[in-house]
Amino acid sequence: MKIAVLKERRFNETRVAATPDTVKKLAALKHTVAIETGAGMTAGIRDEDYISAGATIGSASDVLGGADIVFKVRAPYAAELATYPKGAGLAALLEPYAAKAEAAGYAAAGITAIAMEFVPRITRAQSMDVLSSQSNLAGYKAVIDAAAYYGRAIPMMMTAAGTIAPARIFVMGAGVAGLQALATARRLGAIVSA
């Protein structure tokens, strides 16, 4: 099976749908992985890293040629979708409830679309659970961003000039994101509540 991984074209999207580690796993399963030139740049992944992992690198048209499935982080724009091979699959965060016209566009283009948001959140599917993994990262990033905005020390600091009390962080919600936020704030040395 040929898997195509394209550069994300949506504004401010820095993620990429495959890493060198996932390319190695797919190559070990005898799949061909083709990645668009520069697809991983915004995520800090060089083309050479993908090549070392077993992928081929090329232009979007080269990558899409003969592709059985396209991996994306976010849904493609209509103009991009028009370049996909008819009959190919598409796996991405597609926001199917909010983007009904786009869903009809996949059908019209002959694309089998898989909305990764709909992967069941069960134990057997945890390795494909994009909602939990991205919520986990969001909880972590929320605390890091809050710490930068706060502008003072988070942990208790004892100096010759005196003691700085630890920051008090209140996390609203204790779902996947909230639990990660709690853990991250604790690791930074804050007094944490939820």
Salt bridges, closest charged atoms under 4 A:
GLU8 OE1 - LYS72 NZ 3.71
GLU13 OE2 - ARG15 NE 2.70
GLU13 OE1 - ARG74 NH1 3.51
GLU36 OE2 - ARG9 NH2 2.60
GLU48 OE1 - ARG46 NH1 3.89
ASP49 OD1 - ARG46 NH2 2.91
GLU80 OE2 - ARG9 NH1 3.95
GLU80 OE2 - LYS72 NZ 3.06
ASP129 OD2 - ARG121 NE 3.43
ASP145 OD1 - LYS141 NZ 2.80
